[in-house]
Each structure stands twice: as structure tokens, then as C-alpha cells.
Amino acid sequence: MHLPANMPDTHPLIVCVGHCSIDHVFQVERFPERATKTPAHRYRSVGGGMAANAALACARLGARVRF
């Protein structure tokens, strides 16, 4: 395993076990009062999942992480 120069092998390794997911976010003009088809004005997909978010946060803080 190759480590960046600023990350010595003496730091503990954090292993995050879990899943990653993708949220599908649709933006609508207003929430309908009753069940009906409503056109979305914007769409985006956002990655996440508890273990994936934790791994990303630890890595951004400089930790050695495996997911």
C-alpha cells in the first residue's frame, strides 16, 4: 500500500463498514395537497450512506481510511 508523504504509517487505520447509497432529490414548485403527479423543476443525485459519509469525513480530516 502506498501512502502520501504527509500520512505516515504510524497513524491508526479507520475502517468503515456499511453501505453507500444514492439519494434522488427532486425539487418541485410546491408540495401537492393530495396525491397527484407533480412536475419537478430540478433533479440531482447525492451520494451518501452512514458508513460512506463517515469514511469521507475521516479522510477529509486526514485519517487513513478504508471503506
N, C-alpha and C positions, 0 to 999 in steps of 0.2 A: 504494500500500500504506500502510495506517495503522499506526503503531507506538504502543505505550503510551508515556506521557510518561517513564517510567523506563528506556526502552530506546532510546537514541539510535541513529541510522542508522550511526554510525561503527563499531559492533561488527561483527565478521565474521558472515557468514551461514553456518550449518551446514546442509548438505543431506544428508539420509539417504535412500539409495536401497535399496529392498528390498521386502519384503512384510510384511504384518501377518497374524496368524493367530489362531485361537481354539482354545484347548485345552478339551476337555471332561473334567472331573475328576469321577470317581465315587468315593465313599467306601463301602467295604464293611467289614463286621464283622471279617472275616479273609480273607486271601488263600487261595483254594482250593488244595488239594494236587494236584488234577488238573483238567483242563478240564471245566467244568460251568457251568451258569447260576447266577449268584450275585446276590441282590438288593442293590441299592445303597440305603444309608440317607440319603445326601446327594448332591446334584449341584450343580455350579456351572460356569460357563463363564468362562474367564480369557483376556483378550486378550494378545497378545504378538507375537513375531517379533523377530529381531535388530535390524532397522532401526527398527521401531516402538519397541522398548524403548530404543534409543539416542536416538532423537528425543525421547522423553518425558523421559529423564534429563537431556539437554542443556537442554530447555525449563525443567525444574524448577530447574536451576542458573542460569537467567536468560538463556540464549543465544537468539539469533534462529534459529529452526529451520524448515525446510521438509521435509516428508515426501513 
